């Protein structure tokens, strides 16, 4: 039993370390937590999830009827979110077979039921990772899918939301050290993903760094896309723990009850011992 626990701990540590290494040096943009309290935002996120994510990713631990917790009715879920013959009480499954997915993408897309919790590490929160990842795609003509990502280099997932985001130019600046000297390498990828690179020698001993910036063609469209991603990530966080909102509300009432009970118990204790003293 001890050996099994040790193996599980080592495996978990390896996975955690791999996730941290993949995002090493990348600043994680903070996810706007207020979206978790906005039912309209969660509903928009559910619509984006059903239209863009469920074509490849499943959510086998989540049933459609749990969307009632964010204010949707069964008829709305059935008419606007469910495609195919699934029922409101079914789990969110996809028709794509894992073998086909592996052949097309190199590996089967992961289940997204608890993705916000699975992507949490010591270095960053899961919602921050997802918010940065979904906004971090850029064109890369050298990639098999034509896309790359600032958080997960050479990611197998294509940018399924690219039409909502619009084209943009990507600039990658690296400060690297060689045996002879340090240099700054600037790579610019245009809207089609074609790269042009320039190298500038540096004096002294500057720290190695990596900076990635984007220049969208339509800034207004890009801001709207960021808002859409915030809605989607908010829904993914909700899906990880659908009962969190209800549990917090119940917890508040329980604390109020305990506080009232303490007052009553103190008063009874004082009244009981009044004559004895």
BATI-338148 format. One line per 4 residues: their letters; for each residue x, y, z of N, C-alpha, C. Coordinates in nm, 3 decimals. Layout:
a) X,Y,Z,X,Y,Z,X,Y,Z ~ ...
//
This chain:
xxxx) 0.084,-0.120,0.000,0.000,0.000,0.000,0.088,0.126,0.000 ~ 0.196,0.124,0.081,0.286,0.239,0.087,0.353,0.263,-0.048 ~ 0.393,0.153,-0.113,0.456,0.167,-0.245,0.360,0.229,-0.345 ~ 0.230,0.188,-0.337,0.130,0.243,-0.428,0.113,0.393,-0.405
xxxx) 0.108,0.435,-0.278,0.092,0.578,-0.247,0.213,0.657,-0.296 ~ 0.332,0.601,-0.277,0.453,0.669,-0.323,0.451,0.686,-0.474 ~ 0.411,0.581,-0.545,0.405,0.587,-0.692,0.305,0.693,-0.738 ~ 0.189,0.697,-0.671,0.088,0.797,-0.708,0.138,0.937,-0.683
xxxx) 0.209,0.957,-0.571,0.261,1.090,-0.540,0.368,1.131,-0.640 ~ 0.453,1.037,-0.680,0.556,1.068,-0.778,0.496,1.101,-0.914 ~ 0.392,1.025,-0.953,0.326,1.050,-1.081,0.259,1.186,-1.081 ~ 0.191,1.219,-0.971,0.125,1.350,-0.962,0.228,1.462,-0.966
xxxx) 0.341,1.442,-0.898,0.445,1.543,-0.900,0.503,1.562,-1.039 ~ 0.519,1.452,-1.112,0.572,1.463,-1.248,0.478,1.538,-1.339 ~ 0.347,1.510,-1.329,0.250,1.580,-1.411,0.245,1.728,-1.375 ~ 0.250,1.757,-1.247,0.247,1.896,-1.202,0.371,1.971,-1.253
xxxx) 0.486,1.903,-1.243,0.608,1.966,-1.289,0.608,1.990,-1.439 ~ 0.549,1.895,-1.514,0.543,1.912,-1.659,0.455,2.030,-1.696 ~ 0.343,2.046,-1.625,0.254,2.159,-1.654,0.322,2.291,-1.622 ~ 0.397,2.295,-1.511,0.467,2.418,-1.475,0.577,2.450,-1.575
xxxx) 0.648,2.345,-1.620,0.756,2.366,-1.715,0.704,2.417,-1.848 ~ 0.585,2.369,-1.889,0.527,2.412,-2.016,0.498,2.561,-2.016 ~ 0.462,2.614,-1.899,0.426,2.756,-1.890,0.537,2.839,-1.825 ~ 0.658,2.784,-1.814,0.767,2.853,-1.747,0.801,2.982,-1.821
xxxx) 0.810,3.091,-1.747,0.846,3.218,-1.806,0.730,3.293,-1.868 ~ 0.612,3.236,-1.871,0.496,3.301,-1.931,0.411,3.363,-1.821 ~ 0.382,3.490,-1.835,0.296,3.557,-1.738,0.151,3.516,-1.760 ~ 0.085,3.471,-1.655,-0.054,3.431,-1.663,-0.145,3.552,-1.635
xxxx) -0.228,3.585,-1.732,-0.320,3.697,-1.714,-0.429,3.659,-1.614 ~ -0.462,3.747,-1.521,-0.564,3.712,-1.419,-0.703,3.703,-1.479 ~ -0.771,3.597,-1.445,-0.909,3.579,-1.488,-1.000,3.667,-1.403 ~ -1.095,3.738,-1.464,-1.187,3.823,-1.388,-1.288,3.739,-1.308
xxxx) -1.263,3.722,-1.179,-1.344,3.633,-1.096,-1.489,3.679,-1.083 ~ -1.517,3.806,-1.110,-1.656,3.853,-1.099,-1.748,3.784,-1.199 ~ -1.692,3.726,-1.303,-1.776,3.655,-1.401,-1.844,3.533,-1.339 ~ -1.785,3.479,-1.233,-1.842,3.360,-1.170,-1.973,3.391,-1.099
xxxx) -1.999,3.519,-1.068,-2.122,3.558,-1.000,-2.226,3.613,-1.097 ~ -2.192,3.621,-1.224,-2.279,3.678,-1.327,-2.345,3.565,-1.404 ~ -2.475,3.542,-1.379,-2.545,3.432,-1.445,-2.550,3.450,-1.597 ~ -2.567,3.575,-1.643,-2.569,3.600,-1.787,-2.436,3.562,-1.851
xxxx) -2.325,3.592,-1.782,-2.193,3.556,-1.833,-2.177,3.404,-1.838 ~ -2.221,3.335,-1.734,-2.211,3.188,-1.733,-2.297,3.126,-1.843 ~ -2.412,3.186,-1.871,-2.497,3.135,-1.978,-2.432,3.155,-2.114 ~ -2.369,3.270,-2.134,-2.296,3.293,-2.260,-2.179,3.194,-2.272
xxxx) -2.112,3.168,-2.160,-2.003,3.070,-2.162,-2.051,2.931,-2.195 ~ -2.169,2.893,-2.144,-2.227,2.761,-2.176,-2.257,2.751,-2.325 ~ -2.305,2.861,-2.384,-2.334,2.858,-2.528,-2.206,2.843,-2.609 ~ -2.101,2.914,-2.571,-1.973,2.900,-2.640,-1.918,2.759,-2.625
xxxx) -1.930,2.703,-2.506,-1.882,2.567,-2.481,-1.955,2.466,-2.569 ~ -2.087,2.479,-2.577,-2.167,2.384,-2.655,-2.138,2.397,-2.805 ~ -2.110,2.518,-2.852,-2.092,2.541,-2.995,-1.949,2.515,-3.043 ~ -1.850,2.537,-2.957,-1.712,2.529,-3.002,-1.631,2.417,-2.938
xxxx) -1.660,2.383,-2.813,-1.577,2.287,-2.741,-1.630,2.143,-2.751 ~ -1.761,2.128,-2.748,-1.820,1.994,-2.744,-1.809,1.918,-2.876 ~ -1.756,1.982,-2.978,-1.734,1.909,-3.102,-1.620,1.809,-3.089 ~ -1.524,1.839,-3.000,-1.409,1.750,-2.979,-1.396,1.703,-2.835
xxxx) -1.420,1.795,-2.740,-1.402,1.765,-2.598,-1.534,1.723,-2.535 ~ -1.526,1.622,-2.449,-1.644,1.580,-2.374,-1.639,1.642,-2.235 ~ -1.750,1.628,-2.163,-1.759,1.667,-2.022,-1.840,1.559,-1.952 ~ -1.778,1.442,-1.937,-1.850,1.322,-1.895,-1.897,1.325,-1.751
xxxx) -1.850,1.423,-1.672,-1.895,1.433,-1.533,-2.003,1.540,-1.515 ~ -2.047,1.598,-1.624,-2.143,1.708,-1.618,-2.269,1.670,-1.696 ~ -2.383,1.685,-1.632,-2.511,1.661,-1.700,-2.571,1.794,-1.746 ~ -2.645,1.786,-1.857,-2.704,1.907,-1.913,-2.796,1.977,-1.813
xxxx) -2.869,1.899,-1.733,-2.965,1.962,-1.643,-2.900,2.040,-1.530 ~ -2.767,2.028,-1.511,-2.701,2.110,-1.410,-2.695,2.257,-1.453 ~ -2.723,2.283,-1.581,-2.726,2.421,-1.627,-2.845,2.497,-1.569 ~ -2.936,2.425,-1.506,-3.045,2.493,-1.435,-2.988,2.579,-1.322
xxxx) -2.870,2.543,-1.270,-2.808,2.619,-1.161,-2.762,2.757,-1.206 ~ -2.751,2.781,-1.338,-2.713,2.913,-1.386,-2.832,2.983,-1.453 ~ -2.952,2.936,-1.421,-3.072,3.007,-1.464,-3.135,2.961,-1.593 ~ -3.090,2.850,-1.652,-3.148,2.801,-1.776,-3.257,2.699,-1.747
xxxx) -3.359,2.698,-1.831,-3.468,2.601,-1.820,-3.440,2.483,-1.912 ~ -3.506,2.371,-1.883,-3.484,2.250,-1.963,-3.513,2.274,-2.111 ~ -3.617,2.349,-2.141,-3.654,2.376,-2.281,-3.544,2.459,-2.350 ~ -3.490,2.556,-2.279,-3.381,2.636,-2.336,-3.257,2.551,-2.361
xxxx) -3.227,2.462,-2.268,-3.111,2.374,-2.284,-3.129,2.284,-2.404 ~ -3.247,2.228,-2.418,-3.275,2.134,-2.527,-3.279,2.204,-2.662 ~ -3.340,2.322,-2.667,-3.360,2.390,-2.796,-3.236,2.462,-2.846 ~ -3.152,2.514,-2.755,-3.044,2.601,-2.798,-2.904,2.547,-2.773
xxxx) -2.890,2.444,-2.691,-2.756,2.398,-2.657,-2.729,2.254,-2.699 ~ -2.830,2.168,-2.694,-2.808,2.027,-2.726,-2.825,2.004,-2.875 ~ -2.724,1.944,-2.936,-2.729,1.907,-3.077,-2.731,1.755,-3.087 ~ -2.825,1.702,-3.164,-2.836,1.557,-3.178,-2.949,1.502,-3.094
xxxx) -2.933,1.378,-3.051,-3.040,1.306,-2.983,-3.023,1.298,-2.832 ~ -2.928,1.371,-2.777,-2.908,1.366,-2.632,-3.028,1.426,-2.558 ~ -3.046,1.378,-2.436,-3.153,1.429,-2.351,-3.095,1.522,-2.244 ~ -3.184,1.597,-2.181,-3.140,1.695,-2.082,-3.072,1.626,-1.963
xxxx) -3.112,1.504,-1.933,-3.052,1.433,-1.821,-2.924,1.360,-1.855 ~ -2.880,1.362,-1.981,-2.758,1.293,-2.022,-2.634,1.375,-1.987 ~ -2.520,1.306,-1.985,-2.393,1.376,-1.966,-2.351,1.439,-2.099 ~ -2.261,1.535,-2.092,-2.215,1.606,-2.212,-2.109,1.521,-2.283
xxxx) -2.152,1.444,-2.380,-2.063,1.354,-2.452,-2.047,1.401,-2.597 ~ -1.945,1.349,-2.664,-1.922,1.378,-2.805,-1.929,1.247,-2.884 ~ -1.962,1.260,-3.011,-1.974,1.140,-3.095,-1.841,1.096,-3.154 ~ -1.740,1.182,-3.147,-1.611,1.147,-3.205,-1.544,1.036,-3.125
xxxx) -1.497,0.934,-3.193,-1.431,0.823,-3.127,-1.288,0.860,-3.088 ~ -1.241,0.813,-2.971,-1.103,0.845,-2.929,-0.998,0.803,-3.031 ~ -1.021,0.690,-3.100,-0.923,0.644,-3.199,-0.913,0.743,-3.315 ~ -1.029,0.795,-3.360,-1.027,0.894,-3.468,-0.960,1.023,-3.422
xxxx) -0.990,1.064,-3.299,-0.929,1.186,-3.247,-0.777,1.174,-3.239 ~ -0.729,1.058,-3.198,-0.585,1.037,-3.189,-0.520,1.041,-3.327 ~ -0.591,0.986,-3.426,-0.537,0.985,-3.563,-0.534,1.126,-3.622 ~ -0.631,1.208,-3.588,-0.639,1.343,-3.645,-0.550,1.444,-3.572
xxxx) -0.546,1.434,-3.438,-0.476,1.536,-3.358,-0.349,1.484,-3.291 ~ -0.320,1.355,-3.303,-0.202,1.299,-3.236,-0.234,1.241,-3.100 ~ -0.340,1.289,-3.037,-0.388,1.234,-2.910,-0.532,1.277,-2.892 ~ -0.606,1.202,-2.812,-0.747,1.233,-2.790,-0.760,1.360,-2.708
xxxx) -0.848,1.452,-2.745,-0.870,1.573,-2.665,-0.915,1.538,-2.525 ~ -0.866,1.605,-2.423,-0.900,1.570,-2.285,-1.044,1.604,-2.250 ~ -1.098,1.533,-2.154,-1.230,1.565,-2.100,-1.218,1.695,-2.020 ~ -1.317,1.783,-2.033,-1.308,1.915,-1.973,-1.392,1.931,-1.846
xxxx) -1.438,1.821,-1.790,-1.526,1.829,-1.673,-1.461,1.905,-1.557 ~ -1.335,1.878,-1.531,-1.266,1.942,-1.417,-1.136,2.008,-1.463 ~ -1.138,2.063,-1.585,-1.014,2.116,-1.643,-0.962,2.236,-1.564 ~ -1.051,2.317,-1.506,-1.005,2.433,-1.431,-0.928,2.392,-1.306
xxxx) -0.968,2.282,-1.245,-0.896,2.232,-1.128,-0.771,2.157,-1.170 ~ -0.778,2.084,-1.281,-0.663,2.006,-1.325,-0.546,2.095,-1.368 ~ -0.574,2.215,-1.414,-0.470,2.306,-1.461,-0.416,2.396,-1.351 ~ -0.457,2.375,-1.229,-0.406,2.454,-1.117,-0.273,2.398,-1.069
xxxx) -0.178,2.484,-1.042,-0.048,2.441,-0.992,-0.004,2.537,-0.881 ~ 0.117,2.515,-0.830,0.171,2.604,-0.728,0.203,2.742,-0.785 ~ 0.228,2.749,-0.916,0.270,2.874,-0.978,0.152,2.959,-1.024 ~ 0.039,2.900,-1.056,-0.073,2.977,-1.110,-0.204,2.904,-1.085
xxxx) -0.313,2.979,-1.093,-0.446,2.921,-1.078,-0.493,2.863,-1.211 ~ -0.581,2.764,-1.202,-0.636,2.704,-1.322,-0.711,2.802,-1.410 ~ -0.799,2.887,-1.354,-0.869,2.985,-1.437,-0.775,3.082,-1.508 ~ -0.667,3.122,-1.442,-0.570,3.212,-1.505,-0.501,3.141,-1.623
xxxx) -0.467,3.014,-1.601,-0.404,2.937,-1.709,-0.496,2.929,-1.831 ~ -0.622,2.892,-1.809,-0.716,2.878,-1.920,-0.741,3.011,-1.989 ~ -0.751,3.119,-1.910,-0.776,3.252,-1.967,-0.659,3.295,-2.055 ~ -0.537,3.263,-2.013,-0.419,3.297,-2.092,-0.405,3.204,-2.212
xxxx) -0.431,3.077,-2.192,-0.417,2.978,-2.299,-0.512,3.007,-2.415 ~ -0.639,3.030,-2.387,-0.737,3.049,-2.493,-0.716,3.181,-2.568 ~ -0.647,3.276,-2.505,-0.617,3.403,-2.572,-0.475,3.405,-2.628 ~ -0.402,3.293,-2.613,-0.262,3.291,-2.651,-0.230,3.222,-2.782
xxxx) -0.329,3.195,-2.865,-0.302,3.132,-2.995,-0.250,3.236,-3.093 ~ -0.160,3.192,-3.180,-0.112,3.279,-3.287,-0.078,3.195,-3.409 ~ -0.084,3.258,-3.526,-0.054,3.190,-3.651,0.092,3.148,-3.657 ~ 0.115,3.025,-3.702,0.250,2.973,-3.716,0.250,2.876,-3.834
xxxx) 0.304,2.922,-3.946,0.304,2.841,-4.068,0.388,2.715,-4.052 ~ 0.479,2.713,-3.956,0.563,2.595,-3.935,0.499,2.489,-3.848 ~ 0.381,2.514,-3.794,0.312,2.418,-3.709,0.222,2.328,-3.793 ~ 0.203,2.202,-3.754,0.116,2.111,-3.832,-0.027,2.163,-3.847
xxxx) -0.078,2.231,-3.745,-0.215,2.281,-3.751,-0.221,2.425,-3.803 ~ -0.105,2.489,-3.821,-0.104,2.629,-3.861,-0.116,2.724,-3.745 ~ -0.119,2.669,-3.621,-0.134,2.750,-3.502,-0.031,2.710,-3.398 ~ -0.002,2.803,-3.309,0.084,2.775,-3.195,0.026,2.850,-3.075
xxxx) 0.084,2.832,-2.957,0.028,2.893,-2.837,0.141,2.936,-2.744 ~ 0.123,3.051,-2.682,0.228,3.105,-2.596,0.245,3.024,-2.468 ~ 0.138,2.959,-2.423,0.144,2.882,-2.299,0.189,2.740,-2.325 ~ 0.141,2.680,-2.432,0.172,2.541,-2.464,0.231,2.535,-2.605
xxxx) 0.363,2.537,-2.615,0.429,2.539,-2.745,0.398,2.412,-2.824 ~ 0.376,2.429,-2.955,0.347,2.318,-3.045,0.224,2.240,-3.001 ~ 0.124,2.311,-2.951,0.002,2.247,-2.905,-0.070,2.181,-3.023 ~ -0.132,2.064,-2.996,-0.201,1.992,-3.103,-0.338,2.052,-3.133
xxxx) -0.390,2.132,-3.041,-0.523,2.189,-3.057,-0.519,2.309,-3.151 ~ -0.603,2.313,-3.253,-0.610,2.433,-3.338,-0.689,2.543,-3.268 ~ -0.682,2.661,-3.322,-0.751,2.778,-3.263,-0.894,2.781,-3.318 ~ -0.985,2.715,-3.248,-1.122,2.702,-3.298,-1.199,2.833,-3.289
xxxx) -1.151,2.928,-3.211,-1.221,3.055,-3.194,-1.158,3.167,-3.277 ~ -1.078,3.134,-3.376,-1.002,3.235,-3.449,-1.091,3.334,-3.522 ~ -1.206,3.288,-3.570,-1.295,3.380,-3.642,-1.350,3.488,-3.550 ~ -1.369,3.455,-3.423,-1.420,3.553,-3.328,-1.311,3.653,-3.288
xxxx) -1.185,3.608,-3.288,-1.076,3.693,-3.245,-1.027,3.785,-3.355 ~ -1.021,3.734,-3.477,-0.969,3.813,-3.587,-0.818,3.800,-3.601 ~ -0.763,3.841,-3.715,-0.618,3.827,-3.738,-0.539,3.925,-3.652 ~ -0.414,3.886,-3.622,-0.324,3.972,-3.547,-0.179,3.933,-3.574
xxxx) -0.091,4.027,-3.553,0.052,4.004,-3.571,0.115,3.969,-3.436 ~ 0.208,3.876,-3.438,0.272,3.828,-3.314,0.421,3.862,-3.316 ~ 0.469,3.917,-3.206,0.611,3.947,-3.192,0.667,3.871,-3.071 ~ 0.770,3.791,-3.094,0.834,3.711,-2.989,0.977,3.761,-2.972
xxxx) 1.007,3.811,-2.854,1.141,3.863,-2.824,1.207,3.773,-2.720 ~ 1.324,3.723,-2.754,1.400,3.636,-2.663,1.539,3.695,-2.639 ~ 1.581,3.693,-2.514,1.720,3.724,-2.479,1.784,3.592,-2.439 ~ 1.886,3.549,-2.517,1.948,3.420,-2.494,2.098,3.438,-2.477
xxxx) 2.159,3.341,-2.410,2.304,3.341,-2.389,2.367,3.226,-2.467 ~ 2.477,3.255,-2.530,2.558,3.152,-2.595,2.694,3.150,-2.529 ~ 2.783,3.067,-2.581,2.917,3.058,-2.523,2.996,3.187,-2.543 ~ 2.965,3.260,-2.652,3.042,3.381,-2.683,2.979,3.506,-2.622
xxxx) 2.849,3.525,-2.640,2.787,3.649,-2.594,2.637,3.629,-2.586 ~ 2.572,3.734,-2.537,2.426,3.734,-2.530,2.370,3.803,-2.654 ~ 2.249,3.766,-2.689,2.186,3.827,-2.806,2.035,3.833,-2.787 ~ 1.975,3.924,-2.859,1.830,3.941,-2.858,1.775,3.896,-2.992
xxxx) 1.684,3.798,-2.987,1.625,3.743,-3.109,1.479,3.786,-3.115 ~ 1.444,3.855,-3.222,1.308,3.904,-3.241,1.247,3.832,-3.360 ~ 1.136,3.763,-3.336,1.063,3.692,-3.442,0.926,3.755,-3.457 ~ 0.894,3.795,-3.577,0.765,3.856,-3.607,0.689,3.763,-3.702
xxxx) 0.569,3.722,-3.658,0.483,3.637,-3.741,0.366,3.720,-3.788 ~ 0.348,3.725,-3.920,0.240,3.807,-3.974,0.106,3.736,-3.960 ~ 0.002,3.791,-4.021,-0.133,3.736,-4.007,-0.145,3.595,-4.063 ~ -0.058,3.559,-4.158,-0.062,3.425,-4.217,0.031,3.328,-4.145
xxxx) 0.106,3.375,-4.046,0.195,3.287,-3.972,0.335,3.279,-4.031 ~ 0.366,3.361,-4.132,0.500,3.361,-4.190,0.593,3.442,-4.101 ~ 0.710,3.387,-4.072,0.800,3.446,-3.973,0.916,3.518,-4.038 ~ 0.957,3.628,-3.974,1.080,3.697,-4.008,1.156,3.719,-3.878
xxxx) 1.286,3.687,-3.877,1.365,3.688,-3.755,1.487,3.779,-3.770 ~ 1.516,3.853,-3.663,1.636,3.937,-3.659,1.708,3.912,-3.527 ~ 1.842,3.920,-3.531,1.924,3.896,-3.413,2.013,4.016,-3.386 ~ 2.013,4.061,-3.260,2.093,4.177,-3.221,2.187,4.137,-3.108
xxxx) 2.319,4.153,-3.124,2.411,4.121,-3.014,2.391,4.218,-2.897 ~ 2.409,4.168,-2.775,2.393,4.248,-2.655,2.524,4.249,-2.577 ~ 2.548,4.362,-2.511,2.667,4.373,-2.427,2.629,4.347,-2.282 ~ 2.729,4.314,-2.202,2.703,4.289,-2.061,2.648,4.149,-2.038
xxxx) 2.575,4.135,-1.930,2.519,4.005,-1.894,2.369,4.020,-1.862 ~ 2.289,4.049,-1.963,2.144,4.061,-1.938,2.083,3.925,-1.906 ~ 1.978,3.927,-1.827,1.909,3.803,-1.792,1.833,3.749,-1.913 ~ 1.827,3.617,-1.922,1.747,3.555,-2.028,1.600,3.584,-2.002
xxxx) 1.528,3.613,-2.109,1.387,3.650,-2.095,1.310,3.612,-2.221 ~ 1.181,3.613,-2.207,1.091,3.584,-2.318,0.970,3.677,-2.308 ~ 0.945,3.753,-2.412,0.830,3.843,-2.416,0.754,3.822,-2.545 ~ 0.623,3.810,-2.533,0.537,3.788,-2.649,0.428,3.895,-2.649
xxxx) 0.411,3.962,-2.761,0.310,4.066,-2.773,0.230,4.047,-2.901 ~ 0.110,4.102,-2.900,0.020,4.087,-3.015,-0.026,4.224,-3.064 ~ -0.048,4.233,-3.194,-0.100,4.356,-3.253,-0.221,4.318,-3.339 ~ -0.343,4.329,-3.284,-0.461,4.288,-3.359,-0.495,4.388,-3.470
xxxx) -0.555,4.338,-3.575,-0.600,4.425,-3.683,-0.719,4.509,-3.637 ~ -0.810,4.448,-3.564,-0.929,4.516,-3.513,-0.925,4.509,-3.360 ~ -0.888,4.620,-3.296,-0.873,4.622,-3.151,-1.006,4.601,-3.080 ~ -1.115,4.655,-3.134,-1.247,4.639,-3.072,-1.290,4.493,-3.075
xxxx) -1.265,4.428,-3.186,-1.299,4.286,-3.200,-1.215,4.202,-3.104 ~ -1.090,4.239,-3.086,-1.002,4.165,-2.995,-1.050,4.179,-2.851 ~ -1.096,4.299,-2.812,-1.147,4.318,-2.676,-1.274,4.237,-2.653 ~ -1.360,4.230,-2.754,-1.480,4.149,-2.742,-1.446,4.002,-2.728
xxxx) -1.341,3.960,-2.800,-1.298,3.821,-2.789,-1.248,3.791,-2.648 ~ -1.173,3.883,-2.588,-1.127,3.864,-2.451,-1.245,3.848,-2.356 ~ -1.352,3.925,-2.380,-1.472,3.912,-2.297,-1.538,3.777,-2.318 ~ -1.542,3.730,-2.443,-1.599,3.598,-2.473,-1.520,3.488,-2.402
xxxx) -1.388,3.499,-2.404,-1.304,3.398,-2.338,-1.328,3.399,-2.187 ~ -1.346,3.518,-2.130,-1.376,3.527,-1.987,-1.507,3.455,-1.955 ~ -1.608,3.469,-2.042,-1.735,3.398,-2.023,-1.713,3.247,-2.029 ~ -1.634,3.203,-2.127,-1.610,3.060,-2.146,-1.533,3.001,-2.028
xxxx) -1.430,3.070,-1.982,-1.352,3.021,-1.869,-1.438,3.020,-1.743 ~ -1.523,3.121,-1.727,-1.614,3.123,-1.613,-1.703,3.000,-1.611 ~ -1.752,2.962,-1.729,-1.834,2.841,-1.736,-1.753,2.716,-1.705 ~ -1.629,2.709,-1.752,-1.544,2.593,-1.723,-1.518,2.581,-1.573
xxxx) -1.502,2.696,-1.506,-1.483,2.693,-1.361,-1.612,2.646,-1.293 ~ -1.726,2.696,-1.340,-1.855,2.651,-1.285,-1.872,2.501,-1.304 ~ -1.836,2.449,-1.421,-1.854,2.309,-1.451,-1.766,2.221,-1.362 ~ -1.651,2.273,-1.321,-1.562,2.198,-1.232,-1.628,2.171,-1.098
xxxx) -1.710,2.265,-1.050,-1.778,2.249,-0.921,-1.914,2.319,-0.929 ~ -2.014,2.255,-0.992,-2.143,2.322,-1.012,-2.216,2.358,-0.882 ~ -2.187,2.289,-0.775,-2.258,2.313,-0.649,-2.192,2.420,-0.563 ~ -2.084,2.482,-0.611,-2.009,2.578,-0.529,-2.097,2.695,-0.487
xxxx) -2.174,2.750,-0.580,-2.258,2.866,-0.548,-2.360,2.831,-0.441 ~ -2.428,2.717,-0.457,-2.528,2.675,-0.358,-2.463,2.645,-0.224 ~ -2.345,2.583,-0.227,-2.276,2.547,-0.104,-2.236,2.672,-0.025 ~ -2.194,2.776,-0.095,-2.156,2.901,-0.028,-2.278,2.965,0.037
xxxx) -2.391,2.966,-0.036,-2.512,3.025,0.020,-2.558,2.949,0.145 ~ -2.553,2.815,0.137,-2.592,2.734,0.253,-2.495,2.760,0.369 ~ -2.366,2.772,0.338,-2.268,2.797,0.442,-2.292,2.928,0.516 ~ -2.336,3.032,0.444,-2.366,3.159,0.509,-2.480,3.144,0.609
xxxx) -2.587,3.073,0.567,-2.701,3.053,0.658,-2.663,2.967,0.778 ~ -2.577,2.868,0.755,-2.533,2.783,0.866,-2.454,2.865,0.968 ~ -2.367,2.953,0.922,-2.290,3.037,1.013,-2.380,3.133,1.090 ~ -2.482,3.187,1.023,-2.576,3.274,1.093,-2.653,3.197,1.200
xxxx) -2.692,3.074,1.166,-2.764,2.990,1.264,-2.675,2.959,1.384 ~ -2.549,2.924,1.357,-2.457,2.892,1.467,-2.435,3.015,1.555 ~ -2.424,3.133,1.492,-2.408,3.254,1.570,-2.528,3.283,1.658 ~ -2.649,3.265,1.601,-2.771,3.286,1.680,-2.781,3.183,1.792
xxxx) -2.745,3.058,1.764,-2.750,2.953,1.865,-2.653,2.985,1.980 ~ -2.537,3.039,1.949,-2.440,3.074,2.055,-2.498,3.182,2.146 ~ -2.567,3.279,2.086,-2.628,3.385,2.168,-2.735,3.327,2.260 ~ -2.821,3.241,2.205,-2.928,3.179,2.285,-2.868,3.091,2.394
xxxx) -2.764,3.012,2.359,-2.700,2.924,2.457,-2.636,3.005,2.570 ~ -2.573,3.118,2.535,-2.513,3.203,2.638,-2.620,3.259,2.731 ~ -2.733,3.301,2.673,-2.842,3.357,2.754,-2.901,3.251,2.847 ~ -2.921,3.130,2.796,-2.974,3.022,2.879,-2.876,2.987,2.991
xxxx) -2.748,2.981,2.959,-2.648,2.950,3.061,-2.647,3.057,3.170 ~ -2.658,3.183,3.128,-2.659,3.294,3.225,-2.784,3.288,3.314 ~ -2.901,3.255,3.254,-3.024,3.248,3.331,-3.023,3.127,3.425 ~ -2.965,3.015,3.383,-2.962,2.893,3.464,-2.877,2.912,3.588
xxxx) -2.760,2.973,3.573,-2.667,2.984,3.683,-2.687,3.113,3.767 ~ -2.787,3.194,3.734,-2.808,3.320,3.804,-2.839,3.297,3.952 ~ -2.932,3.204,3.983,-2.973,3.180,4.121,-2.867,3.101,4.197 ~ -2.791,3.017,4.125,-2.690,2.935,4.191,-2.580,3.023,4.248
x) -2.541,3.122,4.174,-2.434,3.211,4.216,-2.483,3.303,4.329
//
